[in-house]
């Protein structure tokens, strides 16, 4: 964590992927993924007061974290002494720069860029517009290259010779060369700019068919469409756990069967005819987000079916009819439901008996909902209710207050 800039709020999803790519983790519990075990270790660091929690998710898991300035200084000083990492923006004197394993840069570290000696470096992190994507010759042992939101105009040929590369993050909204498949050990590929999903155009990024020949991929974020696997004889992406943000056109039965162990999926429903019934083939899926850059009305329930394994569902700007929410209410394992940016269409939501048996967290944000009809028995496990910019809602149903597990009702936003 000493590689990150001062006062940086570090996303746990990124931190855990970096730990996995570095090979820091050994699975102690076969029932958990590497990322889940990484979160356990992070919780332990928090309990020891070594790491500060800046945000938590609604289910209590850590969303982002940071280091106290004194702790960060200690981490950097100790890491410099042991040649574990070098932060070239720390202001500390660094000796023996030519034999380092991990380096990070901000604009303050630019004077040291030319002094890098690549044969020993495993990890490069770049921040605030700094990129070394065009200076990769000699970095044969590189495992992690994180250029974050840095836009690059081209991907150099040397990049595809990094056989050991496990983590690559860079903003490159263009056609990806077929040579990407040469990165046989790549586990995380992120080609997007942070918080830019509303501005992306699906045609900007084109992944080659060869992406299906990268069986070690675990996390793929690229804002576009998966290529048609027609003619591809390689095995499926069985290790893929995260896929976002992709066009709903991926939802063919053949493609979904080629990513059978997917746990987190984010789909854009902005273009063309929507058909999501094949999602039931993702039997390991736990977290699903459906969003659109403009309202798409789901007029009938025949076009979508959700896998029963879902624990978290986010709908944003899809205008699902309130009466079709019975499909969501019947999910047996659903814990978190977020309805944001006019996710549902209509003025009345009436809950039926037996719905939402395990739901713990409910968020309704920017909604035209006026009348909510429910009873305390309909949300027997609800812990938290957040209503944000629901100005047309006349009142919160009295029975909500009778739910024995309820800990929080939060009402905010414009009146």
GUMAR-546659 format. One line per field, with one value per residue (C-alpha): residue in three letters; residue number from 1; x, y, z. Coordinates in steps of 0.2 Angstrom, whole numbers, plus 2048, in hexadecimal, padded with zeros to 3 digits. Example, Ala and Ser with C-alpha at 12.3 -4.5 7.8 and 13.67 -1.06 7.14 Angstrom:
BEGIN
aa = ALA;SER
i = 1;2
east = 83E;844
north = 7EA;7FB
up = 827;824
END
This chain:
BEGIN
aa = UNK;UNK;UNK;UNK;UNK;UNK;UNK;UNK;UNK;UNK;UNK;UNK;UNK;UNK;UNK;UNK;UNK;UNK;UNK;UNK;UNK;UNK;UNK;UNK;UNK;UNK;UNK;UNK;UNK;UNK;UNK;UNK;UNK;UNK;UNK;UNK;UNK;UNK;UNK;UNK;UNK;UNK;UNK;UNK;UNK;UNK;UNK;UNK;UNK;UNK;UNK;UNK;UNK;UNK;UNK;UNK;UNK;UNK;UNK;UNK;UNK;UNK;UNK;UNK;UNK;UNK;UNK;UNK;UNK;UNK;UNK;UNK;UNK;UNK;UNK;UNK;UNK;UNK;UNK;UNK;UNK;UNK;UNK;UNK;UNK;UNK;UNK;UNK;UNK;UNK;UNK;UNK;UNK;UNK;UNK;UNK;UNK;UNK;UNK;UNK;UNK;UNK;UNK;UNK;UNK;UNK;UNK;UNK;UNK;UNK;UNK;UNK;UNK;UNK;UNK;UNK;UNK;UNK;UNK;UNK;UNK;UNK;UNK;UNK;UNK;UNK;UNK;UNK;UNK;UNK;UNK;UNK;UNK;UNK;UNK;UNK;UNK;UNK;UNK;UNK;UNK;UNK;UNK;UNK;UNK;UNK;UNK;UNK;UNK;UNK;UNK;UNK;UNK;UNK;UNK;UNK;UNK;UNK;UNK;UNK;UNK;UNK;UNK;UNK;UNK;UNK;UNK;UNK;UNK;UNK;UNK;UNK;UNK;UNK;UNK;UNK;UNK;UNK;UNK;UNK;UNK;UNK;UNK;UNK;UNK;UNK;UNK;UNK;UNK;UNK;UNK;UNK;UNK;UNK;UNK;UNK;UNK;UNK;UNK;UNK;UNK;UNK;UNK;UNK;UNK;UNK;UNK;UNK;UNK;UNK;UNK;UNK;UNK;UNK;UNK;UNK;UNK;UNK;UNK;UNK;UNK;UNK;UNK;UNK;UNK;UNK;UNK;UNK;UNK;UNK;UNK;UNK;UNK;UNK;UNK;UNK;UNK;UNK;UNK;UNK;UNK;UNK;UNK;UNK;UNK;UNK;UNK;UNK;UNK;UNK;UNK;UNK;UNK;UNK;UNK;UNK;UNK;UNK;UNK;UNK;UNK;UNK;UNK;UNK;UNK;UNK;UNK;UNK;UNK;UNK;UNK;UNK;UNK;UNK;UNK;UNK;UNK;UNK;UNK;UNK;UNK;UNK;UNK;UNK;UNK;UNK;UNK;UNK;UNK;UNK;UNK;UNK;UNK;UNK;UNK;UNK;UNK;UNK;UNK;UNK;UNK;UNK;UNK;UNK;UNK;UNK;UNK;UNK;UNK;UNK;UNK;UNK;UNK;UNK;UNK;UNK;UNK;UNK;UNK;UNK;UNK;UNK;UNK;UNK;UNK;UNK;UNK;UNK;UNK;UNK;UNK;UNK;UNK;UNK;UNK;UNK;UNK;UNK;UNK;UNK;UNK;UNK;UNK;UNK;UNK;UNK;UNK;UNK;UNK;UNK;UNK;UNK;UNK;UNK;UNK;UNK;UNK;UNK;UNK;UNK;UNK;UNK;UNK;UNK;UNK;UNK;UNK;UNK;UNK;UNK;UNK;UNK;UNK;UNK;UNK;UNK;UNK;UNK;UNK;UNK;UNK;UNK;UNK;UNK;UNK;UNK;UNK;UNK;UNK;UNK;UNK;UNK;UNK;UNK;UNK;UNK;UNK;UNK;UNK;UNK;UNK;UNK;UNK;UNK;UNK;UNK;UNK;UNK;UNK;UNK;UNK;UNK;UNK;UNK;UNK
i = 1;2;3;4;5;6;7;8;9;10;11;12;13;14;15;16;17;18;19;20;21;22;23;24;25;26;27;28;29;30;31;32;33;34;35;36;37;38;39;40;41;42;43;44;45;46;47;48;49;50;51;52;53;54;55;56;57;58;59;60;61;62;63;64;65;66;67;68;69;70;71;72;73;74;75;76;77;78;79;80;81;82;83;84;85;86;87;88;89;90;91;92;93;94;95;96;97;98;99;100;101;102;103;104;105;106;107;108;109;110;111;112;113;114;115;116;117;118;119;120;121;122;123;124;125;126;127;128;129;130;131;132;133;134;135;136;137;138;139;140;141;142;143;144;145;146;147;148;149;150;151;152;153;154;155;156;157;158;159;160;161;162;163;164;165;166;167;168;169;170;171;172;173;174;175;176;177;178;179;180;181;182;183;184;185;186;187;188;189;190;191;192;193;194;195;196;197;198;199;200;201;202;203;204;205;206;207;208;209;210;211;212;213;214;215;216;217;218;219;220;221;222;223;224;225;226;227;228;229;230;231;232;233;234;235;236;237;238;239;240;241;242;243;244;245;246;247;248;249;250;251;252;253;254;255;256;257;258;259;260;261;262;263;264;265;266;267;268;269;270;271;272;273;274;275;276;277;278;279;280;281;282;283;284;285;286;287;288;289;290;291;292;293;294;295;296;297;298;299;300;301;302;303;304;305;306;307;308;309;310;311;312;313;314;315;316;317;318;319;320;321;322;323;324;325;326;327;328;329;330;331;332;333;334;335;336;337;338;339;340;341;342;343;344;345;346;347;348;349;350;351;352;353;354;355;356;357;358;359;360;361;362;363;364;365;366;367;368;369;370;371;372;373;374;375;376;377;378;379;380;381;382;383;384;385;386;387;388;389;390;391;392;393;394;395;396;397;398;399;400;401;402;403;404;405;406;407;408;409;410;411;412;413;414;415
east = 800;80F;810;800;800;7FE;7EC;7E7;7D6;7DA;7CC;7CD;7C8;7D8;7E3;7DE;7E1;7F2;7F6;7F0;7FA;80A;807;806;7F8;7F7;7E5;7E3;7D0;7CC;7BA;7BF;7C7;7D8;7CF;7C4;7D3;7DB;7CC;7CE;7E0;7DC;7CF;7DC;7E7;7D9;7D6;7E8;7E6;7F3;7E6;7D8;7C7;7C1;7B1;7A7;79B;789;78C;79A;7A9;7B7;7B5;7C4;7D2;7E1;7F1;7F4;802;80E;80A;80D;81E;823;81D;827;837;837;833;841;84D;848;847;835;82F;834;828;831;825;828;835;841;852;853;864;867;859;85F;85A;848;839;82A;829;81C;81B;812;817;823;82D;830;842;845;83D;84C;856;84B;853;847;84E;849;839;829;81C;81A;80C;808;7FE;7F7;7FA;80B;80D;81C;812;81E;82E;82C;83C;846;838;837;832;824;814;80A;808;7FB;7F9;7E8;7DF;7ED;7E8;7F4;7F4;7FB;801;813;819;824;814;80F;820;81E;81A;818;80C;7FD;7F5;7F3;7E9;7E9;7DD;7DD;7CC;7D2;7D4;7DE;7EB;7EA;7FB;7F2;7F0;803;801;7FE;7FE;7F3;7E6;7DF;7DC;7D5;7D4;7C8;7C8;7C1;7B0;7AE;7A1;793;79F;7A5;7A0;79F;7A8;7B8;7BF;7C1;7C8;7CE;7C8;7D8;7D2;7C9;7DA;7DF;7D9;7E2;7D7;7CE;7C9;7C4;7BF;7BE;7AD;7A8;7A2;7AA;7AF;7A6;7AE;7A9;7B7;7C1;7C6;7CF;7C7;7BB;7C0;7BD;7C7;7BE;7B6;7B3;7AC;7A7;7A0;79B;78C;77D;781;78D;77D;77D;77C;78C;796;790;794;7A6;7A7;79F;7A7;7A3;7A0;79E;796;792;787;783;771;772;771;766;759;75C;75B;762;75A;76B;772;76B;77A;786;783;792;78C;78B;78B;782;780;774;776;772;778;766;755;751;740;73E;72C;72A;733;736;746;750;753;760;76A;765;777;776;77A;77B;771;773;766;76A;75F;758;746;740;72D;72A;71E;72C;736;72E;73C;749;73F;740;753;756;768;766;76E;771;765;769;75C;765;761;74F;752;740;731;720;719;714;71E;715;71E;717;719;729;733;745;747;75A;75B;765;769;75D;762;755;75D;755;744;733;72B;71C;713;71D;711;71A;71A;727;726;72C;73E;741;754;755;763;764;759;75F;754;75D;754;743;739;729;728;71A;720;72A;71E;71B;71E;731;733;72D;73B;745;756;755;763;763;757;760;756;760;761;756;745
north = 800;80B;80C;816;829;832;833;828;81E;80D;802;7F1;7E9;7F0;7EC;7DA;7D7;7DE;7D3;7C4;7C9;7CB;7B9;7BF;7B3;7A0;799;793;790;787;78D;79F;7A8;7B1;7C2;7BC;7B7;7C7;7D0;7C6;7CB;7DD;7DC;7D5;7E4;7F0;7E7;7EA;7FD;7FC;800;80D;809;818;810;800;7F8;7F6;7E4;7E9;7E4;7F1;7FB;806;809;814;816;823;82F;828;816;81A;822;813;807;810;811;7FF;7FA;804;7FC;7EB;7EF;7E9;7F8;80A;819;826;833;831;83E;831;82E;81E;815;806;80B;7FE;7EF;7F2;7E6;7F2;804;812;823;833;843;846;836;83B;83F;82D;825;824;81B;80B;7FB;7EF;7DD;7DD;7E6;7DC;7EA;7FC;807;818;826;837;836;82D;81E;813;809;80E;80B;7F8;7F1;7E8;7E5;7D2;7CD;7D9;7D2;7E2;7F1;7FD;80D;810;81D;822;823;81C;81E;80D;7FD;7FA;7E9;7E7;7E5;7D5;7CD;7CF;7BC;7BD;7CC;7C8;7D9;7E7;7F7;805;810;80A;80C;805;7F5;7E8;7DF;7CC;7CB;7CD;7BA;7B9;7BF;7AD;7B1;7C1;7C0;7D2;7DD;7EE;7FA;807;818;818;81F;821;815;821;829;819;814;801;802;80A;7FA;7EA;7DB;7CD;7BC;7B6;7BD;7AB;7A4;7AB;79F;7A7;7B7;7BA;7CC;7D5;7E7;7F0;7F8;7F0;7DF;7CE;7C8;7BA;7A9;7A2;797;797;786;78A;786;793;7A0;796;7A1;7B1;7B8;7CB;7D1;7E4;7EE;7E4;7E5;7DA;7D1;7C6;7BD;7AF;79E;799;7A8;7A6;794;799;7A3;797;79D;7B0;7B8;7CA;7D1;7E3;7E4;7F4;7F2;802;7FB;7EF;7E2;7DC;7CA;7C4;7B3;7AA;7B1;7A2;798;7A2;798;7A0;7B2;7BC;7CE;7D4;7E6;7EB;7FD;808;819;81D;815;804;7FD;7EB;7E9;7D6;7C9;7BD;7C6;7C4;7B6;7B8;7AA;7A4;7A6;7B9;7C2;7D4;7DC;7EE;7F5;806;810;800;805;7F4;7F4;7F3;7E4;7DA;7DC;7CC;7C3;7CC;7C9;7B6;7B5;7AA;7B0;7C3;7CD;7DE;7E7;7F8;801;811;81F;81A;808;804;80B;80F;817;808;7FA;7EC;7DE;7CC;7BF;7B5;7C2;7C8;7BA;7BF;7D1;7DB;7EB;7F5;805;80F;81E;82A;822;828;81C;823;815;807;7F8;7EC;7E3;7DF;7CD;7D1;7D6;7CB;7CD;7E0;7E9;7F9;804;813;81E;82C;839;830;840;839;82B;831;827;818;809;808;7F5;7F8;7FF;7EE;7E4;7DD;7DD;7EF;7F9;809;813;821;82E;83B;844;852;855
up = 800;801;7EE;7EE;7EF;7FF;805;7F7;7FA;7F4;7ED;7F5;7E4;7DD;7EC;7ED;7DA;7DC;7EB;7E1;7D1;7DC;7E2;7F5;7F9;7FC;7FD;80E;80C;7FB;7FD;7FB;7EC;7ED;7EE;7FC;806;802;809;819;81B;818;826;831;82D;831;842;846;843;835;827;827;820;815;80F;812;806;80C;811;81C;811;80F;7FF;800;80D;810;81B;828;822;830;82C;81A;81D;828;81A;80D;818;81C;80A;804;810;80B;7F9;7F9;7F0;7EB;7EB;7E0;7E6;7F9;7FB;803;7FD;7F3;7F1;7E5;7D9;7CC;7D6;7DB;7DA;7DB;7D6;7D6;7CE;7CE;7C5;7D4;7D0;7BD;7BF;7C5;7B6;7AB;7B9;7B9;7B6;7B0;7B3;7C6;7C5;7C8;7CB;7C4;7CA;7C2;7C8;7C3;7B0;7B1;7A5;7A1;794;787;791;794;78B;797;7A4;7A0;7B2;7B4;7BC;7C0;7B5;7BC;7B2;7B9;7B0;7A5;793;786;773;76F;778;774;76D;77C;787;77F;783;796;798;7AB;7AB;7B6;7B8;7AB;7AE;7A1;798;786;77D;76D;764;76E;764;762;76A;77B;77B;77D;78F;795;7A8;7A7;7B5;7B5;7A6;7A8;799;7A0;7A8;7BA;7BC;7A9;7A5;7A0;793;78A;779;776;765;76C;774;76A;771;766;765;76D;77E;77F;77F;78F;79C;7AB;7AA;7BA;7B8;7A8;7A7;796;792;782;77A;77C;76B;763;768;757;751;762;767;777;788;790;79C;7AC;7B8;7B3;7C2;7BD;7AD;7AA;7A2;793;787;78A;77A;784;78B;77E;786;77D;784;796;796;792;7A2;7AE;7BE;7BC;7CD;7C8;7B8;7B3;7A3;799;791;787;775;76C;771;783;787;798;79B;798;7A8;7B1;7AA;7B6;7C5;7CF;7CC;7DC;7D6;7C7;7C1;7B3;7AD;79E;798;795;79A;793;798;79C;798;79B;7A6;798;793;7A3;7B0;7BE;7C5;7D7;7DD;7DD;7ED;7E6;7D8;7D2;7C5;7BE;7B1;7AA;7AE;7B4;7B7;7CA;7C8;7C0;7D0;7D6;7CB;7D6;7E6;7E3;7E3;7F2;7F6;7F2;800;7F8;7EC;7E4;7D9;7D3;7C6;7C2;7C2;7C2;7B9;7C1;7D0;7DB;7E2;7EB;7F3;7F4;801;801;7F8;7FD;80A;80E;808;814;80B;800;7F6;7EC;7E4;7D8;7D6;7D1;7DD;7E6;7EF;7F7;7FE;809;81A;827;822;810;815;824;824;81F;828;81E;813;809;800;7F6;7EB;7EC;7ED;7E7;7F4;800;80F;815;818;82B;82B;826;838;83F;837;845;83C;836;83C;830;826;81D;813;809;7F9;7F2;7FA
END
